[in-house]
């Protein structure tokens, strides 16, 4: 009997704990929402979502969803902003133990207005405040109205009006009676169906400090800029923006402050804001992308029957942005280039080898056009029939003495050329895939590759004086790798794929390379089983 009594007591104790746990879990609620496009219902990513009271922020993911959890039961305002869409504001009631829906559709269109502050705080001594409505439309006058839903203990100086393009209207807000401490509400401003709100509250004591809060965005796309450095002066404070591009400075004395923003790939920008006690000043700042600029190391290339190889460099003048480059299709038919497109790292450059694909019967000229971020520059190319060039006469290239150690019977390597221009030698070969099938992950490991798969082999280049060249650049099917970055590309079946090795700082006394080794790998090895993981070219003459 005692055992039964103890069991009953134990069960009741466990049930009591479970009940307590459940009660504790139900003291807060959540908001979970889906943001979609108003025209087609597709999810919208990159939407900045702010929550008041509380000052929390979030950014929608690729599925368009956001959430705020562990919220005290009360009414909240959710404001959603994204470049190219009209700002939307929703009031949502959170109930303990429940998930409130925060689904919103955003309408595409020009943002027409903004508010100078996002919150106002009143107290026994602070009875008057103000905010500005700013017309940020690029083309028209706007009409505004302040909805009648603001707290009854407040009055506003104007309830409607018109603001010219680029103008603003100051709205004075007064406390006309004394509410209970902690009373709160919203002032809602509407323009052309779009609304924005200011959170207002009544504090027990006078508030002496204010805040600046805002978002940093791309001026072109309106997208949030994360990891931007935001600094405040005076005060010498600094913060870094989160994934939603937001920042905030609190506990600021009333006065004028300058907020400066710097972000990689963008021009720095600064704005001055007035901070008042009990107010949160809106400090949104847009950054313009840094101008992309580049140069070509040469603007003239001259070819002859014997001077068949030249080169020039594409140089990225930006120290903070990578850029995409390409050579347009207007290349003269008698020329070929080692690469047609690629990426330049900040302050980086790419050597482009240009060779005669055929020998014109007469003098010819044309242009090689390089495009970077919509901007183009040209290299003027000429061919002089009968010109002697640097060689003093026509030299027939003969690579029959080159000894090639193939990596596999299904992959045949052959020499195309090995030509000098100044102190640079460009070695070109073909790899013919004849039976491997399409290899989607074909790798070539440069001489100083920083990564190497198990049983892989690095490339190696040795001249006839046994000097090594660890800094050679390798190009393969439109991609390039420096001395340390592995190059990965498609090796299609039944097609000869070109590999170009650019070797710099080669002494004029070098007449041949005793070894040009290419470290190759068809991934995964369990599928392709190359016999060797390298191709050797021995005794390669230089022309």
Steps between C-alpha positions, in 0.01 A plus 500: 500500500787732587657429162177594319477824702861592415437433131194727504697776672785468247262518202333806645841663558610436138166628371543814710845561351368449147216742571744759632722456197206542267384811685850654476520424126170675439596836644634619164389482138647531151449665163581298190436647158534444127576800275389466139474710185164663452491427125573127491518373859865393471709512824718811545847471650711782645204685653597701811246440779493712817293440814373760752493518792822310556710632212569151359587452133510207258556436130299255289685204352466345154166351609367847591454409866588682823426449869510670838484266800473531881282812481305640793123490437394840362441681172799550268566688180692322223649717225633345179734676254676396178643703214261517205196432721270720706551479876225310684400522867286252695374494859504149647373382839714237674325259740689282750561148371389586145666576167360811332502520121709778352439426131532810280490576128723780371401708200766590247545873451693812582538587869336840533559614859696444818479608865783670688449296820364155586397570861411784738504491881304741720517560875368737765758760395524416130163598360588597141694330222501493122584296193546568128321342205745496207400480135762265349314451172723577205223639285194640675322680780340279766189526717517371859249433773542408866248235597274565799619190686775680696466508884233732640753661737683647199425765239668565163546839335382381157295200396544531123677701237713504187880493478686609182761276337813495717321689783405412857234590756563531875221360718481620864368244750374617841394318816154645576431296812690266729449128435604209720873431517597256226217604267596448138367518148578594142477799270424367151586702189344400168608597148332349193386193694842434654539548876786552746475528877668675791492321834405733788520432873457682832779457758489562874800733510652746262703334225831672433656272239416416139605252231590470132384186321501417131578272208796510259400411144632482143387819323435312174321184614379601846641175642635492857877534548634280779840544669507872420698705753284776650666765718349783705653840575518658754515203734740294288273197506498238225295192414474250215172443318326164531371280221199732457725808466378650829692701761412694816662745744326547838542725807592810300477851642280738306693661218628461146696190399677387182463136396769377260479170312771301322446167323726300270414561134304820573571871524500626859213727602414721799182666623423736787203429728338696783436291813238607756432361848254212497510461121644241264627685193474315170852473356465311170800548269552375143843420356589521132706214352864593447574589138664214313810595305769304321791554265679309228879475520528545121279670243700394191612154386695450177524160330711368211541159341787430742371701797190291560451533876429807715333564836335769711371525857149590623543682832227554764548850646253441784662404829177363651287341225543195282385558142393284208669557164445366150639543151221586259438298185633768263849342508672495156462157336877457462564528876436278802520580872591276792183590695168661417366579847578478870510672838751754628555515874540842667819664363556184295599457137479236227753439222331437163706330230413595142625291209458479125240236422572535127741706293325776302607544138518878536526771763207487746382685808222472757415528868478278806217639717503430874186563706487540880171590673357652182810711428720413201860564396683391189835369384589596143654203315687510169654241269777601260551260211869437440603662832804346666388542863737406778609173343654642183324243284232231491573220746324166460390357831577130545386312810555145368791449744278560806459185711149471645413267787122457478295460818253255345417344162162675514654848532748600229720807541670683212716815467355800317772760556766634736573864415688784661399867519760696695567318826170310487462156344155362418468122470178370342383140477181310422338227712276269295246308708443178310298264715476642852154645440426857612715579805319780684775543762836488318779656706843640420723569800737801447866480612434653844143379552391566859271193495566152362269200500633168627736344236479821293809656338599867467614641166871568457701701246880471458710665227821380335710658777294312764329818627153450646192725432257469794298811405373390158134570414282227349187559289248231408169537312447866591613472862837595646703417808803668651787306647298394807132470396374171357318536167184293453304470176302278265692250283242401236517166324623499141626859510856637507529744792774764500735547797717814507798533738638855530855501637645836608854627553664252264863598417582556134758221518230236553445309174291211627318363804633166614168432676149642496294280730123546530346363820154378389213328680160372382267515801379269641788261441275208592310568175775588251813316629770695313813284481725797589414834660739701281601567138870560424631704206879461476749702291253764382671756269427871538433708186 
